[in-house]
Amino acid sequence: MEWATFAGGCFWCMVTPFEELPGILGIESGYMGGHTENPVYEEVKKGTTGHLEIVRIAFDPAVFPYERLLELYWAQIDPTDDGGQFHDRGSQYRTAIFYHNERQRELAERSRSDLAASGRFDRPIVTAIRPAERFYPAEEYHQNYHRKNPRHYKEDREKSGRDAFIRRHWGYEPYKD
């Protein structure tokens, strides 16, 4: 088992793309990368802790390689937006790949370079690649939010502009309930 950790804006929207895939052993929403110990959502939401909202994914690399996780990650975000993601604005909603070992760092950097060279976006890729830091799990009500509050999740996701962006740039329907 390995860990993959991604910041892609609102962590609610970063769970569904990865769940229920072969080799994905678990997904947890949380916080990483800040200066406050034991942050809580209300602090992170204000942008005062330095943390990003993240998902931490436990996976079996023999079944679902890290490279495939990276491909799926890039297709969930706007990697050119340094001010947040979609309607979620602020440093806590920036994108980042937190690597857990040197191989993950190399693969993440290569995938970012490949995306930049692809011409898919007309602005520079600004997604950070950073070493993984201490993980703080989000409060229980944030875990599997899409299952606990499906109507609100679906409405929020559609209003955010994320799904329209994914359809426009990646050509597929990102979320089905």
C-alpha distance (Angstrom), angle and dihedral (degrees) to the residues before:
residue distance angle dihedral
M1 . . .
E2 3.80 . .
W3 3.78 135.4 .
A4 3.79 126.7 -121.8
T5 3.79 118.3 -171.1
F6 3.78 124.1 -165.5
A7 3.79 135.0 176.3
G8 3.78 111.3 -156.2
G9 3.77 106.3 155.5
C10 3.77 117.5 -88.0
F11 3.79 107.3 26.9
W12 3.81 91.7 -144.3
C13 3.80 89.5 69.8
M14 3.79 94.0 46.8
V15 3.80 96.9 62.4
T16 3.81 103.4 63.2
P17 3.83 98.0 56.8
F18 3.80 91.3 59.4
E19 3.78 104.1 35.7
E20 3.77 124.9 97.7
L21 3.80 93.6 21.7
P22 3.79 120.2 130.3
G23 3.79 110.5 -94.1
I24 3.81 95.3 21.3
L25 3.79 104.7 121.5
G26 3.80 100.1 179.5
I27 3.80 145.4 -24.8
E28 3.77 127.1 -146.7
S29 3.80 128.9 -175.6
G30 3.77 116.9 -136.4
Y31 3.77 150.2 122.5
M32 3.80 133.2 -78.5
G33 3.75 141.7 164.6
G34 3.78 103.5 40.7
H35 3.78 139.6 111.4
T36 3.81 101.3 -120.7
E37 3.80 119.6 91.5
N38 3.78 116.4 -132.9
P39 3.80 96.0 3.8
V40 3.78 119.9 -164.4
Y41 3.78 126.8 -147.3
E42 3.80 96.4 -105.4
E43 3.84 90.2 55.9
V44 3.81 94.6 44.2
K45 3.80 91.1 46.7
K46 3.82 89.8 57.5
G47 3.81 90.3 54.2
T48 3.81 94.0 -124.4
T49 3.82 99.6 118.3
G50 3.80 100.9 58.1
H51 3.82 89.5 -126.8
L52 3.77 125.4 132.2
E53 3.78 123.9 -143.0
I54 3.79 104.9 -110.2
V55 3.77 144.6 171.9
R56 3.78 119.6 -134.5
I57 3.78 112.8 -154.5
A58 3.79 125.2 -162.1
F59 3.79 108.6 -153.1
D60 3.78 143.1 167.4
P61 3.82 105.5 -124.0
A62 3.79 91.5 -159.1
V63 3.81 89.3 62.6
F64 3.81 102.6 29.2
P65 3.82 111.3 20.8
Y66 3.79 121.8 -145.2
E67 3.81 89.3 -117.1
R68 3.82 89.7 63.8
L69 3.80 90.5 48.8
L70 3.80 88.8 54.1
E71 3.81 92.1 49.8
L72 3.78 90.5 51.1
Y73 3.81 92.0 45.3
W74 3.80 94.9 54.2
A75 3.80 90.3 51.9
Q76 3.84 91.4 58.2
I77 3.80 99.9 56.1
D78 3.77 145.4 49.8
P79 3.82 98.1 -116.9
T80 3.81 91.4 -170.8
D81 3.82 96.9 62.5
D82 3.81 115.2 91.2
G83 3.80 94.5 174.6
G84 3.79 98.0 68.3
Q85 3.76 133.8 -75.0
F86 3.77 126.0 -62.1
H87 3.82 109.9 -51.5
D88 3.82 92.3 -10.4
R89 3.79 105.6 90.7
G90 3.79 129.5 -173.3
S91 3.78 140.4 63.2
Q92 3.81 92.0 -75.6
Y93 3.83 88.7 66.1
R94 3.82 97.9 49.8
T95 3.77 120.2 121.5
A96 3.79 124.1 -107.5
I97 3.76 141.7 155.1
F98 3.80 111.4 -138.9
Y99 3.79 108.4 -157.1
H100 3.81 123.1 -150.9
N101 3.81 98.9 -163.1
E102 3.78 141.5 11.3
R103 3.80 93.8 -94.1
Q104 3.80 91.2 55.3
R105 3.80 89.9 49.4
E106 3.80 92.1 52.0
L107 3.80 93.1 46.4
A108 3.81 92.3 46.8
E109 3.79 92.5 50.0
R110 3.80 91.7 47.2
S111 3.80 92.1 49.1
R112 3.82 91.1 49.2
S113 3.81 90.7 50.2
D114 3.79 91.3 47.7
L115 3.80 91.1 50.5
A116 3.80 91.6 48.7
A117 3.82 90.9 50.3
S118 3.81 93.1 46.8
G119 3.80 94.5 77.5
R120 3.81 90.9 -133.8
F121 3.82 90.5 128.5
D122 3.77 128.2 41.3
R123 3.81 93.9 -150.4
P124 3.81 129.3 62.6
I125 3.80 120.5 -84.4
V126 3.82 106.9 -111.1
T127 3.81 101.4 176.3
A128 3.79 108.7 131.7
I129 3.79 124.1 -130.5
R130 3.79 109.1 -150.9
P131 3.79 138.3 164.8
A132 3.79 113.5 -95.5
E133 3.77 113.9 -101.1
R134 3.76 133.6 -172.1
F135 3.79 112.0 -39.5
Y136 3.78 119.4 -136.3
P137 3.80 114.6 -167.6
A138 3.78 116.0 -130.8
E139 3.77 119.2 -118.8
E140 3.80 116.3 -74.5
Y141 3.81 94.4 -106.1
H142 3.84 88.6 63.4
Q143 3.82 94.3 53.5
N144 3.81 110.8 99.5
Y145 3.79 88.9 -7.4
H146 3.81 91.5 166.7
R147 3.80 89.9 63.2
K148 3.80 96.3 43.3
N149 3.82 95.1 46.5
P150 3.82 106.5 19.3
R151 3.80 97.6 161.8
H152 3.80 94.8 49.3
Y153 3.80 91.2 43.0
K154 3.80 93.0 52.5
E155 3.83 92.9 46.4
D156 3.81 93.1 46.6
R157 3.77 92.5 47.4
E158 3.79 93.5 50.7
K159 3.82 94.4 44.3
S160 3.79 91.6 49.4
G161 3.80 93.3 68.0
R162 3.82 92.2 -126.1
D163 3.79 95.6 117.3
A164 3.81 93.8 46.9
F165 3.81 89.1 50.0
I166 3.80 92.1 50.5
R167 3.80 92.0 48.5
R168 3.82 91.4 48.5
H169 3.81 98.1 45.5
W170 3.80 103.2 29.2
G171 3.80 102.7 26.4
Y172 3.77 101.6 -130.8
E173 3.78 140.0 99.8
P174 3.81 103.7 -102.6
Y175 3.79 104.2 -164.1
K176 3.73 134.3 29.8
D177 3.77 122.3 176.0
